[in-house]
Structure formats: structure tokens, C-alpha cells
Amino acid sequence: MSEFARILRAWRDRVRPEDVGLPSGSDRRAPGLRREELALLAGVSVDYVVRLEQGRASHPSAQLLASLARALRLNEVERDHLFRVAGVASPSSGHVPRHVTPTAQRMVDRFRNAPVAVAVHTAIYELVLWNPLWAAMFGDPSSQTRLQRNVAWRYFTDPTLRITHTPDDDEAYARDLVGHIRTAAGRYPDDPDIPRLVERLLEASSDFARRWEAGTVGELRTSRKTVHTGQVGDIVVDCDTFTGGPGDQTIVMMTAAPGSEDEQKLDLLRVIGLQQLQS
């Protein structure tokens, strides 16, 4: 058995289901994740997990390895080891970090059963982790491409976006979003994904181009949004952003006033989202 297959099985066995928001149950023969559960968390087929653990799958992609690292709650040292034994170069320190720390993972897991939509974004505002309520509000990100999971791309190019602001908040949000991308470009000048993203945005959106050419620099701040859903109607939420975490990642939390109708809608949507996830 290869080191990759051996370490993948060992790390799967050590992750408790309750740590990733799954029921522990009493019929388990081992305390760790089942292969089916790892496949669900990593967004791959069960058959592929079996082949990986049996050493029959070769040349896993960097994107797949990153998904496995997140699902297994690996720290950066462990993630780098997983990449090395798979024969793939570890993510460069000059690139935007996409690995989510176990601490951020736990924070998202803790809000699985609360009326709080929470997600983790990279320094260029690419969505890398979310809870079921977030997916119920905005669509399942696991079915989207990396570009589609980028908040700036969706905001400036997607006419079906489910969020609106007041005019003042919309102006501030657009400005801060462009500024956030420019700040990341200064911090990670060696990452080729940033100029590619900016080039595509410049071509697709004159609004983005105008703001980019103005030299806007900044960070996203707290704002109030109206989220349009087909299941429970419009929901007014307060959106708080927490920046400055490991790898310049941002944790975004959307909540509604306690006891309000909006909070009740969030809770109902959370239940619907969990039912869809488990079906």
C-alpha cells in the first residue's frame, strides 16, 4: 500500500462524524468517517475514494487534493504532506491560500443547525467553504466552477444574483469588493489567478472596469442585504465580514434580528436546505 493510500485511510478514521456535522449513530464499527461520508464532503464519488485508498487511482488533481484536505480537516503541514505523497506540488506561498484551517472548519460546522448563513472566502473572495443554509440561500456552490464561486464575478456579471442592497449600500459594496481584489493583487503578485480574474472582469463589466481604473483599494465591511429566495420569499439580513484570518481569508456571516420574521424565514430555509442535502 502506498503512503498516500495509507495516510488517507488513517486520516479518514480519525475524523469523528459529529466534528463535520454528521450524525454519529450507534451502528458504527469505527469512530471515523465512512467512505460514503468522505466522498460527500469532498464532492467525489464513493468509487473514487475506494480506488484512492486501494492505490488504484493515480494522478489526483490539486483541486481534488484540496477538497480532501478540507474534508479531512487537515492543517497546513498535513495538507502539504498529502500533496507530496500524491506527487503534486504543494500550493505556493506566493499564491492566494485556499486551504481552510480546522478552526474555520469548526466555526462553519457549529452553525449547521442555527439560522446563520456562514461561509469562508479567499483573499480574492472565492467561496471555499459554506454551511447548508448558505447553499439554500444562493444555490449549491459544489455544482459551480471556481469562477462562478467568486463573489466579484457573480456580483458584476450575474443578472440572476439573489441579493440587493439599498442604493447607498450597493455603491459601498461594489467599491469595497473591487478594493478587496486590488488589495489581494498587491499581497499576492505571483498568483496568476488574480490577473486572469481581473482581465475577465474588465472584459465582462464596464462597472467593474470603471472602479478598477479609479484605483480603488479597500476591504469589505458590514452591510444589510435583501436575499431573494424562491422557497420562503425575501429575507433581510445583516452581513458581517471578519477579515485578517489565516491566509487573508474572510469569514462572512448573515443573520437576522432575533425573534423577527426574517429570522424565522432563515430557520425554515435552513431546514429545507438540510433536507435537500440529505435527500
N, C-alpha and C positions, 0 to 999 in steps of 0.2 A: 504494500500500500504506500502511495506517495505521501510526502509530508503535507501537501495541500489537502488530500482526502482525509488524512488523519486529523489535522488541526480543524478542518471544517466540522467533522463529526464531534470532536471534543468541545468546540465552542457551541455547537447546537445543544449538546447535552447540558451545558451549564446555564443556559438561559431559562429562567422559570416562566411559564406561561403568564402568570399574573404580572410579571415585570413588563410585559408588552401588551397588556390589556386583554389577554385571552383567559377564558375560564380554566382553572387548574383541574377540576374534576377529580373523581376518586378511582377511575379505572385506568390510570396511567401506570405503565410498567417502569417508567423512568421519569425523573423530575423535569427533564428538559423539554425542548420543543420537539414536536413530531415533524417529520419531513414535510407533511402537508402544510403545517403552520409556517415553517420557514419559507416554503415556496410562496405562500400567500403574502407574507411580509416582504419578501424580496421581489415579488412580481414576476416569478418564473414558474415553469411547470414542475410538478412533482417529479416527473420522469427525469427532468434535467438535474434536480437536486440528487436523485438516486445515482445518476451517472457521474456526477461530480464526486460524490462520496465513495464511489466504487473505482474512481480513477479512469473512467471510460470516456469522460468529456475533456477534450483538450482545447487549449487556447481560449479561455474565457475572456470576455472583453473587460476593459477597465470600468465601463458603466455597470456591468453585471457585478464585478467585484465590489464596487462602491455600494451597490444595493445590498449585497450580502453583508458587508461591514456594518451598514446601518441596521439591518435586521438582527444581527447578532450582537449589537451594542458594543462594538469593538472600540477601544481607544486608538489613538493615532499610531502608537507603536505596534499594536496588534494589526491594525489595518495595513501598515507598511509591510509587515511580515506576510500577510495574506497575499498582497500583490507580488512580493518577491518570489514566494514559493509557487505562484501561478505563472511565473515567467513574464510578468508585466511590470513596467516601470512604475514606481510609486509616484503619486501626484507631486509635482514640483512645488517648492516653497514660493516660487515666483508666480504661481498661478492662484486664481481665486479658490480658496478652500471650499470643498463641497462635502467634506466628511462632517457628519453631525456628531457631536460629543455625546457620551452616555448621559450626561447631566441634562442636556437639551432634550434627549430622547425621553427621559423620565418625566420632564415637565409636560411634554405633549401627551404622554401616556396618562398622567394624572388627571387631565381634563377630558378624558374619553367619555366620562359619564356625568358631565356638567354642561350647562348651557353656555359654553365658551368655545368659540372657534379659535383655534390656535395653530400657528404654522411657523416654520423656520425657513428663512431665506438666506441666500448667499450675499456676498458683498455687491453683486450686480443684480440683486433682487430676483434671483431664480429660486423658485419654490423647491425645497428638497425634503421637507417633512411636514405632515399635516395630520390632524385628527379627523374622525369621521364627520363631525359637524362641518368642518371646513369643506370637505368634499361634497357634502349635501348642499352647501350654500353656493358653491362655484363650479361644480362638476368634478368628476374624479380625475385628479391630476395624473394618476398612474396610466391613464389612457392617452395622455398628451405627450407631445415631443418636448424636448428641453426648451426649445424656443417658445412654444405655447405656454410653458410653465413660467416664463419670465414675465414679471408684473409690468415692466415698462413696455414690452412688446404688446401685451394684451391691452393695456390702457390706451396706447396711442394708435393701435391698428384694428382692434376687435370691436365691430359695431354691436355685437351681442353681449358686451360686458354687462354684468348684472349689478353694477354699482353706480350710484350717482351721488353727487355732493351738492351742497349749496354753491352758488357761483363763486363766493369768496374762498370756500374750502377747496373747490375744484382748481382754482388758479394756484393756490398754495401747494396743493398736492402735486400738480403737474410740474411746477417749478422744483419742488423738493425731489421728485422722482428723477428728473434729469440731473439735478445736482448730485444725487446719490450715485448715479452711474459715472459721472465725471470724477467724483472723489475716488471711486474704486479704480478708475483708469490711472489715476496718479499713484495709487498704492501698489498696483499690480501691473507695471508697464510691460512685463514679459508675457502676460497671458494673451494669447492670440484670440481668445473668445470675445474679449472686450471690443477690440476694433471691429471684429466681424459683426457683433451685435449693433454697435453704433452705426456702422455702414448700412446695415439693413434698415435700421430705424430712420436714418436720414433719407433713404430712398422711399420708404413707405409713408412717412408722416411729415408734412410740412410744419405741423405744430411742434413736433419734436425738434426738427431742424432749426426752427426759429429760436427755440430756447437753448439748444446746444451751442449755436453760433453766438449767443449772448454771453457765453462763458459762465453759465450758472454752476455753482458749487454748493453742496449742502447735504443735509440728511433729512430723512422723512420724520415727520412729527405726528403727534396725536391729532386725530381728526374725527369728525362724525360723518357717517355714511348711511345711505339707504340702500339696502340689499334687496333686489327684486327676485323672488323665488316663485316657482310655479306651484309648489306644494302648500305653502302657508301664507302667501302674499308678501307684501313689503315688510321689511324689518329695519328699524332704525337702530344702529349700533354705534358704540364708541370704539374707535380703533386706536389701540395703544401700541407703539413700537418701542422695542428695547434693543438698542444697538450697543456695539462695543464688546460683544462676546467673543469667544474663540474664533479666529479666522474672520473677524469682522462680520460675523453672521448676525442676523436680526430676527428676533422673535416677535411675532405680531399676534396680538390677542384682540378679539372682537367680543364685546359684551353689551348687554342692555341693562337699563336701570332695574334694580332689584324689585320684584313684585309687579313689574309693568307687563302690559300686553305683549310688548316686544320680547321680553324675556321668556314669556310663555310660548311664543312662536319659536324662539330659538330652541327651547327644550323639546317641543314637538318635532321640530326638524331634526334634532339630534336623534330622537328615537327612530324616525323614518330612515335616517342615514345608517344607523346601526343595523336596522332590519335589512336594508338593501345590501349592506356589506356582508351579512351573514347568510343571505339567501343564495 
